[in-house]
Amino acid sequence: MLSDHQLDVVLSSRNADPDHRTQLHSHVITKSPLLFVVGKKLAPKGKRDLNSILQTNSLFIPGRHFEAKPELDAYLEKFKGIRIAGEVDDVALLRILALRSGEVVVMPEMGIRNDIESGDVRVLLKMASV
């Protein structure tokens, strides 16, 4: 538990759970757009739109604790026949899946920005900040 440690700041991608035993305060520092990404080496060939890519590739998405999960789920409803390969609660694991799985991964931009800049990841779609 956090109460077992002397911490001044904890950075997290979600709000602290309300706990009456621990005095925690959550503040949003910044928001990050959600990206649909795939590793460059394993990316689908040619110029294809996201809908056609999702017909042949599975999708890894943030897990149920992700704060913008309802908005993401609502957005994904417009795609017919998509296959969710998994829901992942860890941004670092989503990054590894984006780089190595060959599947489409939805994740916050700040979790994969360096890989985009290095050209290791191809951005298929950028959603609004969440």
N, CA, C and O atoms as a printed pandas DataFrame, in Angstrom:
     atom_number atom_name residue_name chain_id  residue_number  x_coord  y_coord  z_coord
0              1         N          MET        A               1    0.839   -1.187    0.000
1              2        CA          MET        A               1    0.000    0.000    0.000
2              3         C          MET        A               1    0.883    1.248    0.000
3              4         O          MET        A               1    2.002    1.248    0.513
4              5         N          LEU        A               2    0.354    2.279   -0.576
5              6        CA          LEU        A               2    1.093    3.537   -0.590
6              7         C          LEU        A               2    1.300    4.087    0.816
7              8         O          LEU        A               2    2.282    4.783    1.075
8              9         N          SER        A               3    0.386    3.781    1.711
9             10        CA          SER        A               3    0.511    4.301    3.073
10            11         C          SER        A               3    1.726    3.717    3.801
11            12         O          SER        A               3    2.157    4.267    4.815
12            13         N          ASP        A               4    2.275    2.625    3.303
13            14        CA          ASP        A               4    3.462    2.020    3.900
14            15         C          ASP        A               4    4.743    2.745    3.513
15            16         O          ASP        A               4    5.811    2.428    4.036
16            17         N          HIS        A               5    4.653    3.710    2.605
17            18        CA          HIS        A               5    5.828    4.412    2.092
18            19         C          HIS        A               5    5.690    5.910    2.342
19            20         O          HIS        A               5    4.583    6.426    2.497
20            21         N          GLN        A               6    6.815    6.592    2.379
21            22        CA          GLN        A               6    6.792    8.047    2.483
22            23         C          GLN        A               6    7.019    8.617    1.093
23            24         O          GLN        A               6    8.153    8.742    0.631
24            25         N          LEU        A               7    5.921    8.957    0.439
25            26        CA          LEU        A               7    5.967    9.469   -0.926
26            27         C          LEU        A               7    5.426   10.884   -0.969
27            28         O          LEU        A               7    4.470   11.215   -0.267
28            29         N          ASP        A               8    6.039   11.715   -1.795
29            30        CA          ASP        A               8    5.531   13.063   -1.992
30            31         C          ASP        A               8    4.615   13.136   -3.211
31            32         O          ASP        A               8    3.606   13.841   -3.199
32            33         N          VAL        A               9    4.978   12.399   -4.265
33            34        CA          VAL        A               9    4.231   12.448   -5.510
34            35         C          VAL        A               9    4.189   11.053   -6.130
35            36         O          VAL        A               9    5.182   10.327   -6.112
36            37         N          VAL        A              10    3.052   10.692   -6.667
37            38        CA          VAL        A              10    2.892    9.467   -7.435
38            39         C          VAL        A              10    2.315    9.866   -8.779
39            40         O          VAL        A              10    1.255   10.488   -8.838
40            41         N          LEU        A              11    3.006    9.513   -9.867
41            42        CA          LEU        A              11    2.492    9.773  -11.201
42            43         C          LEU        A              11    1.759    8.533  -11.678
43            44         O          LEU        A              11    2.281    7.420  -11.608
44            45         N          SER        A              12    0.558    8.735  -12.158
45            46        CA          SER        A              12   -0.259    7.612  -12.583
46            47         C          SER        A              12   -1.118    8.026  -13.768
47            48         O          SER        A              12   -1.358    9.213  -13.990
48            49         N          SER        A              13   -1.576    7.044  -14.521
49            50        CA          SER        A              13   -2.445    7.338  -15.654
50            51         C          SER        A              13   -3.918    7.338  -15.251
51            52         O          SER        A              13   -4.793    7.462  -16.107
52            53         N          ARG        A              14   -4.193    7.201  -13.975
53            54        CA          ARG        A              14   -5.584    7.245  -13.519
54            55         C          ARG        A              14   -5.654    7.875  -12.129
55            56         O          ARG        A              14   -4.644    8.008  -11.439
56            57         N          ASN        A              15   -6.850    8.253  -11.741
57            58        CA          ASN        A              15   -7.057    8.874  -10.444
58            59         C          ASN        A              15   -6.834    7.865   -9.325
59            60         O          ASN        A              15   -7.014    6.661   -9.509
60            61         N          ALA        A              16   -6.447    8.367   -8.184
61            62        CA          ALA        A              16   -6.299    7.510   -7.011
62            63         C          ALA        A              16   -7.677    7.030   -6.576
63            64         O          ALA        A              16   -8.646    7.788   -6.601
64            65         N          ASP        A              17   -7.754    5.763   -6.178
65            66        CA          ASP        A              17   -9.011    5.237   -5.674
66            67         C          ASP        A              17   -9.316    5.894   -4.336
67            68         O          ASP        A              17   -8.421    6.066   -3.510
68            69         N          PRO        A              18  -10.569    6.260   -4.118
69            70        CA          PRO        A              18  -10.912    6.880   -2.834
70            71         C          PRO        A              18  -10.670    5.891   -1.686
71            72         O          PRO        A              18  -11.157    4.760   -1.699
72            73         N          ASP        A              19   -9.930    6.342   -0.731
73            74        CA          ASP        A              19   -9.596    5.506    0.414
74            75         C          ASP        A              19   -9.597    6.423    1.628
75            76         O          ASP        A              19   -8.802    7.359    1.706
76            77         N          HIS        A              20  -10.468    6.162    2.552
77            78        CA          HIS        A              20  -10.607    7.054    3.709
78            79         C          HIS        A              20   -9.464    6.911    4.710
79            80         O          HIS        A              20   -9.327    7.725    5.623
80            81         N          ARG        A              21   -8.642    5.870    4.534
81            82        CA          ARG        A              21   -7.507    5.684    5.426
82            83         C          ARG        A              21   -6.277    6.443    4.957
83            84         O          ARG        A              21   -5.384    6.727    5.756
84            85         N          THR        A              22   -6.217    6.776    3.666
85            86        CA          THR        A              22   -5.048    7.427    3.089
86            87         C          THR        A              22   -5.450    8.765    2.496
87            88         O          THR        A              22   -6.450    8.852    1.785
88            89         N          GLN        A              23   -4.688    9.803    2.778
89            90        CA          GLN        A              23   -4.950   11.139    2.253
90            91         C          GLN        A              23   -4.252   11.306    0.903
91            92         O          GLN        A              23   -3.088   11.704    0.855
92            93         N          LEU        A              24   -4.948   11.008   -0.185
93            94        CA          LEU        A              24   -4.406   11.188   -1.520
94            95         C          LEU        A              24   -5.247   12.189   -2.282
95            96         O          LEU        A              24   -6.471   12.213   -2.153
96            97         N          HIS        A              25   -4.590   13.011   -3.073
97            98        CA          HIS        A              25   -5.288   13.989   -3.900
98            99         C          HIS        A              25   -4.862   13.772   -5.346
99           100         O          HIS        A              25   -3.670   13.679   -5.639
100          101         N          SER        A              26   -5.836   13.692   -6.246
101          102        CA          SER        A              26   -5.534   13.479   -7.660
102          103         C          SER        A              26   -5.681   14.785   -8.421
103          104         O          SER        A              26   -6.630   15.541   -8.214
104          105         N          HIS        A              27   -4.732   15.034   -9.299
105          106        CA          HIS        A              27   -4.770   16.206  -10.164
106          107         C          HIS        A              27   -4.334   15.796  -11.563
107          108         O          HIS        A              27   -3.343   15.085  -11.731
108          109         N          VAL        A              28   -5.079   16.249  -12.561
109          110        CA          VAL        A              28   -4.690   15.989  -13.943
110          111         C          VAL        A              28   -3.571   16.958  -14.294
111          112         O          VAL        A              28   -3.734   18.173  -14.184
112          113         N          ILE        A              29   -2.434   16.415  -14.719
113          114        CA          ILE        A              29   -1.295   17.248  -15.109
114          115         C          ILE        A              29   -1.378   17.575  -16.593
115          116         O          ILE        A              29   -1.156   18.712  -17.010
116          117         N          THR        A              30   -1.697   16.568  -17.370
117          118        CA          THR        A              30   -1.810   16.771  -18.810
118          119         C          THR        A              30   -2.704   15.691  -19.380
119          120         O          THR        A              30   -2.970   14.682  -18.727
120          121         N          LYS        A              31   -3.160   15.905  -20.584
121          122        CA          LYS        A              31   -3.932   14.905  -21.304
122          123         C          LYS        A              31   -3.150   14.514  -22.541
123          124         O          LYS        A              31   -2.356   15.294  -23.066
124          125         N          SER        A              32   -3.383   13.311  -22.992
125          126        CA          SER        A              32   -2.653   12.794  -24.134
126          127         C          SER        A              32   -3.637   12.206  -25.132
127          128         O          SER        A              32   -4.561   11.489  -24.747
128          129         N          PRO        A              33   -3.445   12.504  -26.409
129          130        CA          PRO        A              33   -4.325   11.889  -27.411
130          131         C          PRO        A              33   -4.148   10.372  -27.422
131          132         O          PRO        A              33   -3.070    9.853  -27.131
132          133         N          LEU        A              34   -5.220    9.683  -27.760
133          134        CA          LEU        A              34   -5.135    8.243  -27.954
134          135         C          LEU        A              34   -4.720    7.978  -29.384
135          136         O          LEU        A              34   -5.219    8.612  -30.314
136          137         N          LEU        A              35   -3.807    7.041  -29.558
137          138        CA          LEU        A              35   -3.333    6.687  -30.888
138          139         C          LEU        A              35   -3.642    5.232  -31.187
139          140         O          LEU        A              35   -3.584    4.377  -30.304
140          141         N          PHE        A              36   -3.969    4.964  -32.431
141          142        CA          PHE        A              36   -4.024    3.605  -32.950
142          143         C          PHE        A              36   -2.691    3.421  -33.657
143          144         O          PHE        A              36   -2.418    4.113  -34.638
144          145         N          VAL        A              37   -1.860    2.510  -33.185
145          146        CA          VAL        A              37   -0.495    2.360  -33.717
146          147         C          VAL        A              37   -0.202    0.895  -34.020
147          148         O          VAL        A              37   -0.877   -0.018  -33.543
148          149         N          VAL        A              38    0.838    0.711  -34.839
149          150        CA          VAL        A              38    1.344   -0.619  -35.138
150          151         C          VAL        A              38    2.845   -0.484  -35.375
151          152         O          VAL        A              38    3.310    0.534  -35.888
152          153         N          GLY        A              39    3.597   -1.515  -35.001
153          154        CA          GLY        A              39    5.039   -1.499  -35.234
154          155         C          GLY        A              39    5.352   -1.379  -36.717
155          156         O          GLY        A              39    4.723   -2.042  -37.541
156          157         N          LYS        A              40    6.313   -0.546  -37.059
157          158        CA          LYS        A              40    6.651   -0.272  -38.465
158          159         C          LYS        A              40    7.042   -1.527  -39.231
159          160         O          LYS        A              40    6.620   -1.717  -40.372
160          161         N          LYS        A              41    7.844   -2.383  -38.613
161          162        CA          LYS        A              41    8.321   -3.586  -39.299
162          163         C          LYS        A              41    7.190   -4.564  -39.616
163          164         O          LYS        A              41    7.258   -5.300  -40.601
164          165         N          LEU        A              42    6.152   -4.570  -38.778
165          166        CA          LEU        A              42    5.060   -5.524  -38.941
166          167         C          LEU        A              42    3.775   -4.861  -39.424
167          168         O          LEU        A              42    2.721   -5.496  -39.459
168          169         N          ALA        A              43    3.859   -3.586  -39.795
169          170        CA          ALA        A              43    2.673   -2.836  -40.213
170          171         C          ALA        A              43    2.094   -3.409  -41.504
171          172         O          ALA        A              43    2.829   -3.915  -42.351
172          173         N          PRO        A              44    0.769   -3.325  -41.646
173          174        CA          PRO        A              44    0.151   -3.752  -42.901
174          175         C          PRO        A              44    0.738   -2.956  -44.069
175          176         O          PRO        A              44    0.995   -1.758  -43.948
176          177         N          LYS        A              45    0.945   -3.627  -45.187
177          178        CA          LYS        A              45    1.565   -2.988  -46.352
178          179         C          LYS        A              45    0.550   -2.125  -47.102
179          180         O          LYS        A              45   -0.641   -2.431  -47.145
180          181         N          GLY        A              46    1.047   -1.058  -47.681
181          182        CA          GLY        A              46    0.217   -0.188  -48.514
182          183         C          GLY        A              46   -0.607    0.795  -47.709
183          184         O          GLY        A              46   -0.651    0.736  -46.480
184          185         N          LYS        A              47   -1.252    1.690  -48.416
185          186        CA          LYS        A              47   -2.115    2.699  -47.789
186          187         C          LYS        A              47   -3.505    2.098  -47.620
187          188         O          LYS        A              47   -4.253    1.973  -48.590
188          189         N          ARG        A              48   -3.846    1.731  -46.402
189          190        CA          ARG        A              48   -5.171    1.196  -46.116
190          191         C          ARG        A              48   -5.775    2.007  -44.997
191          192         O          ARG        A              48   -5.058    2.500  -44.127
192          193         N          ASP        A              49   -7.080    2.149  -45.008
193          194        CA          ASP        A              49   -7.738    2.880  -43.932
194          195         C          ASP        A              49   -7.851    1.973  -42.700
195          196         O          ASP        A              49   -7.710    0.753  -42.790
196          197         N          LEU        A              50   -8.107    2.597  -41.556
197          198        CA          LEU        A              50   -8.136    1.871  -40.287
198          199         C          LEU        A              50   -9.177    0.760  -40.322
199          200         O          LEU        A              50   -8.923   -0.338  -39.826
200          201         N          ASN        A              51  -10.335    1.026  -40.895
201          202        CA          ASN        A              51  -11.397    0.027  -40.929
202          203         C          ASN        A              51  -10.940   -1.239  -41.652
203          204         O          ASN        A              51  -11.197   -2.343  -41.171
204          205         N          SER        A              52  -10.273   -1.104  -42.788
205          206        CA          SER        A              52   -9.817   -2.290  -43.517
206          207         C          SER        A              52   -8.680   -2.999  -42.772
207          208         O          SER        A              52   -8.575   -4.225  -42.824
208          209         N          ILE        A              53   -7.842   -2.241  -42.090
209          210        CA          ILE        A              53   -6.765   -2.856  -41.291
210          211         C          ILE        A              53   -7.355   -3.670  -40.143
211          212         O          ILE        A              53   -6.865   -4.753  -39.822
212          213         N          LEU        A              54   -8.423   -3.134  -39.521
213          214        CA          LEU        A              54   -9.041   -3.836  -38.394
214          215         C          LEU        A              54   -9.815   -5.075  -38.828
215          216         O          LEU        A              54  -10.206   -5.883  -37.986
216          217         N          GLN        A              55  -10.041   -5.234  -40.122
217          218        CA          GLN        A              55  -10.685   -6.461  -40.614
218          219         C          GLN        A              55   -9.696   -7.625  -40.638
219          220         O          GLN        A              55  -10.101   -8.787  -40.592
220          221         N          THR        A              56   -8.396   -7.313  -40.710
221          222        CA          THR        A              56   -7.385   -8.370  -40.789
222          223         C          THR        A              56   -6.463   -8.431  -39.571
223          224         O          THR        A              56   -5.788   -9.438  -39.356
224          225         N          ASN        A              57   -6.432   -7.372  -38.782
225          226        CA          ASN        A              57   -5.566   -7.329  -37.599
226          227         C          ASN        A              57   -6.407   -7.243  -36.337
227          228         O          ASN        A              57   -7.468   -6.619  -36.333
228          229         N          SER        A              58   -5.935   -7.865  -35.270
229          230        CA          SER        A              58   -6.593   -7.755  -33.968
230          231         C          SER        A              58   -6.188   -6.444  -33.310
231          232         O          SER        A              58   -5.321   -5.724  -33.805
232          233         N          LEU        A              59   -6.827   -6.152  -32.196
233          234        CA          LEU        A              59   -6.655   -4.873  -31.519
234          235         C          LEU        A              59   -6.370   -5.097  -30.041
235          236         O          LEU        A              59   -7.108   -5.811  -29.361
236          237         N          PHE        A              60   -5.303   -4.490  -29.547
237          238        CA          PHE        A              60   -5.045   -4.429  -28.106
238          239         C          PHE        A              60   -5.497   -3.058  -27.633
239          240         O          PHE        A              60   -5.158   -2.044  -28.244
240          241         N          ILE        A              61   -6.258   -3.021  -26.552
241          242        CA          ILE        A              61   -6.782   -1.753  -26.044
242          243         C          ILE        A              61   -6.460   -1.624  -24.553
243          244         O          ILE        A              61   -6.182   -2.615  -23.878
244          245         N          PRO        A              62   -6.502   -0.376  -24.048
245          246        CA          PRO        A              62   -6.309   -0.191  -22.601
246          247         C          PRO        A              62   -7.409   -0.920  -21.828
247          248         O          PRO        A              62   -8.529   -1.076  -22.315
248          249         N          GLY        A              63   -7.073   -1.357  -20.631
249          250        CA          GLY        A              63   -7.989   -2.135  -19.798
250          251         C          GLY        A              63   -9.085   -1.315  -19.158
251          252         O          GLY        A              63   -9.200   -0.110  -19.380
252          253         N          ARG        A              64   -9.880   -1.987  -18.367
253          254        CA          ARG        A              64  -11.088   -1.379  -17.792
254          255         C          ARG        A              64  -10.804   -0.225  -16.837
255          256         O          ARG        A              64  -11.689    0.590  -16.576
256          257         N          HIS        A              65   -9.581   -0.145  -16.312
257          258        CA          HIS        A              65   -9.250    0.944  -15.392
258          259         C          HIS        A              65   -8.842    2.218  -16.114
259          260         O          HIS        A              65   -8.675    3.260  -15.479
260          261         N          PHE        A              66   -8.681    2.154  -17.421
261          262        CA          PHE        A              66   -8.307    3.319  -18.207
262          263         C          PHE        A              66   -9.444    4.337  -18.147
263          264         O          PHE        A              66  -10.599    3.997  -18.405
264          265         N          GLU        A              67   -9.117    5.583  -17.808
265          266        CA          GLU        A              67  -10.151    6.589  -17.554
266          267         C          GLU        A              67  -11.023    6.907  -18.757
267          268         O          GLU        A              67  -12.199    7.229  -18.590
268          269         N          ALA        A              68  -10.487    6.827  -19.948
269          270        CA          ALA        A              68  -11.274    7.143  -21.145
270          271         C          ALA        A              68  -11.848    5.883  -21.798
271          272         O          ALA        A              68  -12.205    5.909  -22.975
272          273         N          LYS        A              69  -11.940    4.788  -21.049
273          274        CA          LYS        A              69  -12.447    3.531  -21.604
274          275         C          LYS        A              69  -13.861    3.672  -22.169
275          276         O          LYS        A              69  -14.123    3.140  -23.248
276          277         N          PRO        A              70  -14.777    4.358  -21.498
277          278        CA          PRO        A              70  -16.123    4.503  -22.080
278          279         C          PRO        A              70  -16.109    5.222  -23.436
279          280         O          PRO        A              70  -16.826    4.828  -24.356
280          281         N          GLU        A              71  -15.299    6.264  -23.555
281          282        CA          GLU        A              71  -15.202    6.991  -24.821
282          283         C          GLU        A              71  -14.589    6.111  -25.911
283          284         O          GLU        A              71  -15.048    6.120  -27.053
284          285         N          LEU        A              72  -13.553    5.351  -25.554
285          286        CA          LEU        A              72  -12.921    4.454  -26.518
286          287         C          LEU        A              72  -13.914    3.382  -26.961
287          288         O          LEU        A              72  -14.040    3.111  -28.155
288          289         N          ASP        A              73  -14.613    2.778  -26.019
289          290        CA          ASP        A              73  -15.600    1.744  -26.362
290          291         C          ASP        A              73  -16.669    2.301  -27.294
291          292         O          ASP        A              73  -17.071    1.635  -28.248
292          293         N          ALA        A              74  -17.127    3.511  -27.021
293          294        CA          ALA        A              74  -18.137    4.139  -27.878
294          295         C          ALA        A              74  -17.581    4.358  -29.288
295          296         O          ALA        A              74  -18.287    4.137  -30.272
296          297         N          TYR        A              75  -16.336    4.784  -29.388
297          298        CA          TYR        A              75  -15.713    5.005  -30.691
298          299         C          TYR        A              75  -15.577    3.691  -31.461
299          300         O          TYR        A              75  -15.817    3.649  -32.668
300          301         N          LEU        A              76  -15.195    2.627  -30.771
301          302        CA          LEU        A              76  -14.974    1.333  -31.422
302          303         C          LEU        A              76  -16.264    0.686  -31.916
303          304         O          LEU        A              76  -16.220   -0.204  -32.766
304          305         N          GLU        A              77  -17.408    1.119  -31.397
305          306        CA          GLU        A              77  -18.684    0.550  -31.823
306          307         C          GLU        A              77  -18.948    0.751  -33.310
307          308         O          GLU        A              77  -19.689   -0.030  -33.907
308          309         N          LYS        A              78  -18.365    1.770  -33.919
309          310        CA          LYS        A              78  -18.617    2.031  -35.333
310          311         C          LYS        A              78  -17.902    1.053  -36.258
311          312         O          LYS        A              78  -18.227    0.974  -37.443
312          313         N          PHE        A              79  -16.936    0.310  -35.734
313          314        CA          PHE        A              79  -16.208   -0.674  -36.529
314          315         C          PHE        A              79  -16.895   -2.031  -36.383
315          316         O          PHE        A              79  -17.105   -2.513  -35.270
316          317         N          LYS        A              80  -17.234   -2.625  -37.487
317          318        CA          LYS        A              80  -17.921   -3.921  -37.470
318          319         C          LYS        A              80  -16.908   -5.055  -37.560
319          320         O          LYS        A              80  -15.967   -5.000  -38.352
320          321         N          GLY        A              81  -17.107   -6.069  -36.751
321          322        CA          GLY        A              81  -16.295   -7.275  -36.844
322          323         C          GLY        A              81  -14.865   -7.162  -36.348
323          324         O          GLY        A              81  -14.018   -7.965  -36.739
324          325         N          ILE        A              82  -14.570   -6.171  -35.484
325          326        CA          ILE        A              82  -13.196   -6.088  -34.975
326          327         C          ILE        A              82  -12.961   -7.179  -33.929
327          328         O          ILE        A              82  -13.886   -7.639  -33.259
328          329         N          ARG        A              83  -11.710   -7.569  -33.813
329          330        CA          ARG        A              83  -11.325   -8.585  -32.842
330          331         C          ARG        A              83  -10.425   -7.945  -31.786
331          332         O          ARG        A              83   -9.352   -7.429  -32.098
332          333         N          ILE        A              84  -10.870   -7.985  -30.556
333          334        CA          ILE        A              84  -10.064   -7.479  -29.444
334          335         C          ILE        A              84   -9.150   -8.615  -28.993
335          336         O          ILE        A              84   -9.620   -9.636  -28.492
336          337         N          ALA        A              85   -7.848   -8.431  -29.171
337          338        CA          ALA        A              85   -6.869   -9.453  -28.768
338          339         C          ALA        A              85   -6.676   -9.442  -27.264
339          340         O          ALA        A              85   -6.386  -10.477  -26.665
340          341         N          GLY        A              86   -6.836   -8.259  -26.642
341          342        CA          GLY        A              86   -6.665   -8.175  -25.208
342          343         C          GLY        A              86   -6.850   -6.770  -24.690
343          344         O          GLY        A              86   -6.703   -5.791  -25.422
344          345         N          GLU        A              87   -7.174   -6.688  -23.420
345          346        CA          GLU        A              87   -7.263   -5.416  -22.709
346          347         C          GLU        A              87   -6.104   -5.383  -21.723
347          348         O          GLU        A              87   -5.955   -6.285  -20.899
348          349         N          VAL        A              88   -5.292   -4.350  -21.812
349          350        CA          VAL        A              88   -4.040   -4.286  -21.062
350          351         C          VAL        A              88   -4.037   -3.034  -20.185
351          352         O          VAL        A              88   -4.281   -1.931  -20.675
352          353         N          ASP        A              89   -3.765   -3.202  -18.901
353          354        CA          ASP        A              89   -3.777   -2.083  -17.963
354          355         C          ASP        A              89   -2.441   -1.352  -17.857
355          356         O          ASP        A              89   -2.364   -0.318  -17.194
356          357         N          ASP        A              90   -1.399   -1.859  -18.490
357          358        CA          ASP        A              90   -0.069   -1.292  -18.342
358          359         C          ASP        A              90    0.393   -0.652  -19.656
359          360         O          ASP        A              90    0.468   -1.331  -20.681
360          361         N          VAL        A              91    0.702    0.648  -19.632
361          362        CA          VAL        A              91    1.111    1.374  -20.843
362          363         C          VAL        A              91    2.430    0.818  -21.387
363          364         O          VAL        A              91    2.614    0.755  -22.602
364          365         N          ALA        A              92    3.334    0.419  -20.518
365          366        CA          ALA        A              92    4.611   -0.144  -20.982
366          367         C          ALA        A              92    4.383   -1.439  -21.765
367          368         O          ALA        A              92    5.055   -1.683  -22.767
368          369         N          LEU        A              93    3.448   -2.259  -21.316
369          370        CA          LEU        A              93    3.138   -3.497  -22.031
370          371         C          LEU        A              93    2.440   -3.184  -23.358
371          372         O          LEU        A              93    2.699   -3.852  -24.359
372          373         N          LEU        A              94    1.561   -2.180  -23.379
373          374        CA          LEU        A              94    0.935   -1.766  -24.640
374          375         C          LEU        A              94    2.007   -1.333  -25.639
375          376         O          LEU        A              94    1.914   -1.644  -26.826
376          377         N          ARG        A              95    3.008   -0.629  -25.164
377          378        CA          ARG        A              95    4.108   -0.177  -26.026
378          379         C          ARG        A              95    4.842   -1.374  -26.634
379          380         O          ARG        A              95    5.110   -1.395  -27.835
380          381         N          ILE        A              96    5.164   -2.361  -25.810
381          382        CA          ILE        A              96    5.853   -3.553  -26.309
382          383         C          ILE        A              96    4.984   -4.282  -27.336
383          384         O          ILE        A              96    5.489   -4.745  -28.358
384          385         N          LEU        A              97    3.696   -4.382  -27.069
385          386        CA          LEU        A              97    2.793   -5.019  -28.024
386          387         C          LEU        A              97    2.750   -4.249  -29.339
387          388         O          LEU        A              97    2.699   -4.849  -30.413
388          389         N          ALA        A              98    2.772   -2.923  -29.256
389          390        CA          ALA        A              98    2.781   -2.105  -30.470
390          391         C          ALA        A              98    4.031   -2.367  -31.294
391          392         O          ALA        A              98    3.968   -2.442  -32.521
392          393         N          LEU        A              99    5.147   -2.504  -30.631
393          394        CA          LEU        A              99    6.420   -2.704  -31.327
394          395         C          LEU        A              99    6.593   -4.122  -31.875
395          396         O          LEU        A              99    7.220   -4.304  -32.919
396          397         N          ARG        A             100    6.046   -5.128  -31.184
397          398        CA          ARG        A             100    6.418   -6.505  -31.503
398          399         C          ARG        A             100    5.290   -7.439  -31.928
399          400         O          ARG        A             100    5.564   -8.516  -32.458
400          401         N          SER        A             101    4.035   -7.064  -31.713
401          402        CA          SER        A             101    2.957   -8.037  -31.955
402          403         C          SER        A             101    2.473   -8.075  -33.400
403          404         O          SER        A             101    1.949   -9.093  -33.851
404          405         N          GLY        A             102    2.643   -6.977  -34.125
405          406        CA          GLY        A             102    2.087   -6.911  -35.469
406          407         C          GLY        A             102    0.611   -6.582  -35.488
407          408         O          GLY        A             102    0.003   -6.498  -36.555
408          409         N          GLU        A             103    0.029   -6.396  -34.316
409          410        CA          GLU        A             103   -1.391   -6.039  -34.211
410          411         C          GLU        A             103   -1.525   -4.552  -33.933
411          412         O          GLU        A             103   -0.544   -3.883  -33.609
412          413         N          VAL        A             104   -2.735   -4.041  -34.060
413          414        CA          VAL        A             104   -3.008   -2.632  -33.799
414          415         C          VAL        A             104   -3.154   -2.452  -32.290
415          416         O          VAL        A             104   -3.793   -3.259  -31.615
416          417         N          VAL        A             105   -2.554   -1.387  -31.776
417          418        CA          VAL        A             105   -2.613   -1.099  -30.348
418          419         C          VAL        A             105   -3.148    0.321  -30.156
419          420         O          VAL        A             105   -2.717    1.257  -30.829
420          421         N          VAL        A             106   -4.091    0.461  -29.231
421          422        CA          VAL        A             106   -4.612    1.776  -28.863
422          423         C          VAL        A             106   -3.967    2.152  -27.549
423          424         O          VAL        A             106   -4.044    1.412  -26.569
424          425         N          MET        A             107   -3.318    3.330  -27.536
425          426        CA          MET        A             107   -2.643    3.752  -26.309
426          427         C          MET        A             107   -2.436    5.262  -26.294
427          428         O          MET        A             107   -2.507    5.901  -27.343
428          429         N          PRO        A             108   -2.180    5.845  -25.117
429          430        CA          PRO        A             108   -1.897    7.277  -25.056
430          431         C          PRO        A             108   -0.600    7.613  -25.785
431          432         O          PRO        A             108    0.372    6.860  -25.717
432          433         N          GLU        A             109   -0.591    8.732  -26.472
433          434        CA          GLU        A             109    0.578    9.164  -27.235
434          435         C          GLU        A             109    1.822    9.271  -26.369
435          436         O          GLU        A             109    2.914    8.903  -26.801
436          437         N          MET        A             110    1.664    9.773  -25.153
437          438        CA          MET        A             110    2.847    9.979  -24.310
438          439         C          MET        A             110    3.543    8.658  -23.979
439          440         O          MET        A             110    4.714    8.668  -23.600
440          441         N          GLY        A             111    2.861    7.535  -24.110
441          442        CA          GLY        A             111    3.469    6.242  -23.815
442          443         C          GLY        A             111    4.298    5.683  -24.956
443          444         O          GLY        A             111    5.012    4.697  -24.776
444          445         N          ILE        A             112    4.211    6.305  -26.145
445          446        CA          ILE        A             112    4.932    5.759  -27.296
446          447         C          ILE        A             112    5.568    6.839  -28.158
447          448         O          ILE        A             112    6.019    6.567  -29.271
448          449         N          ARG        A             113    5.603    8.049  -27.649
449          450        CA          ARG        A             113    6.110    9.203  -28.406
450          451         C          ARG        A             113    7.528    8.983  -28.944
451          452         O          ARG        A             113    7.790    9.286  -30.108
452          453         N          ASN        A             114    8.439    8.466  -28.127
453          454        CA          ASN        A             114    9.821    8.255  -28.576
454          455         C          ASN        A             114    9.894    7.277  -29.745
455          456         O          ASN        A             114   10.706    7.452  -30.653
456          457         N          ASP        A             115    9.052    6.253  -29.724
457          458        CA          ASP        A             115    9.059    5.260  -30.796
458          459         C          ASP        A             115    8.474    5.836  -32.089
459          460         O          ASP        A             115    8.866    5.428  -33.183
460          461         N          ILE        A             116    7.560    6.760  -31.969
461          462        CA          ILE        A             116    7.016    7.446  -33.147
462          463         C          ILE        A             116    8.118    8.307  -33.763
463          464         O          ILE        A             116    8.336    8.282  -34.975
464          465         N          GLU        A             117    8.806    9.067  -32.915
465          466        CA          GLU        A             117    9.873    9.955  -33.400
466          467         C          GLU        A             117   11.019    9.179  -34.029
467          468         O          GLU        A             117   11.652    9.664  -34.966
468          469         N          SER        A             118   11.294    7.972  -33.524
469          470        CA          SER        A             118   12.389    7.170  -34.089
470          471         C          SER        A             118   11.962    6.421  -35.349
471          472         O          SER        A             118   12.799    5.848  -36.046
472          473         N          GLY        A             119   10.662    6.425  -35.642
473          474        CA          GLY        A             119   10.166    5.739  -36.830
474          475         C          GLY        A             119    9.882    4.266  -36.625
475          476         O          GLY        A             119    9.640    3.549  -37.596
476          477         N          ASP        A             120    9.905    3.793  -35.384
477          478        CA          ASP        A             120    9.657    2.378  -35.109
478          479         C          ASP        A             120    8.174    2.024  -35.089
479          480         O          ASP        A             120    7.807    0.850  -35.135
480          481         N          VAL        A             121    7.323    3.054  -35.019
481          482        CA          VAL        A             121    5.879    2.842  -34.930
482          483         C          VAL        A             121    5.182    3.686  -35.983
483          484         O          VAL        A             121    5.574    4.822  -36.250
484          485         N          ARG        A             122    4.159    3.123  -36.565
485          486        CA          ARG        A             122    3.334    3.839  -37.542
486          487         C          ARG        A             122    2.015    4.214  -36.874
487          488         O          ARG        A             122    1.341    3.358  -36.300
488          489         N          VAL        A             123    1.650    5.488  -36.947
489          490        CA          VAL        A             123    0.387    5.957  -36.382
490          491         C          VAL        A             123   -0.697    5.793  -37.441
491          492         O          VAL        A             123   -0.587    6.326  -38.545
492          493         N          LEU        A             124   -1.743    5.050  -37.094
493          494        CA          LEU        A             124   -2.860    4.818  -38.002
494          495         C          LEU        A             124   -3.965    5.845  -37.808
495          496         O          LEU        A             124   -4.637    6.236  -38.762
496          497         N          LEU        A             125   -4.150    6.284  -36.552
497          498        CA          LEU        A             125   -5.206    7.256  -36.233
498          499         C          LEU        A             125   -4.859    7.952  -34.928
499          500         O          LEU        A             125   -4.333    7.336  -34.001
500          501         N          LYS        A             126   -5.156    9.228  -34.867
501          502        CA          LYS        A             126   -4.961   10.004  -33.642
502          503         C          LYS        A             126   -6.331   10.532  -33.211
503          504         O          LYS        A             126   -6.979   11.287  -33.936
504          505         N          MET        A             127   -6.754   10.119  -32.017
505          506        CA          MET        A             127   -8.027   10.580  -31.457
506          507         C          MET        A             127   -7.774   11.849  -30.641
507          508         O          MET        A             127   -6.627   12.192  -30.352
508          509         N          ALA        A             128   -8.829   12.526  -30.281
509          510        CA          ALA        A             128   -8.736   13.733  -29.459
510          511         C          ALA        A             128   -8.165   13.405  -28.093
511          512         O          ALA        A             128   -8.169   12.246  -27.677
512          513         N          SER        A             129   -7.672   14.419  -27.391
513          514        CA          SER        A             129   -7.124   14.229  -26.047
514          515         C          SER        A             129   -8.183   13.667  -25.125
515          516         O          SER        A             129   -9.344   14.074  -25.151
516          517         N          VAL        A             130   -7.751   12.723  -24.311
517          518        CA          VAL        A             130   -8.655   12.126  -23.321
518          519         C          VAL        A             130   -8.005   12.140  -21.967
519          520         O          VAL        A             130   -8.600   11.682  -20.992
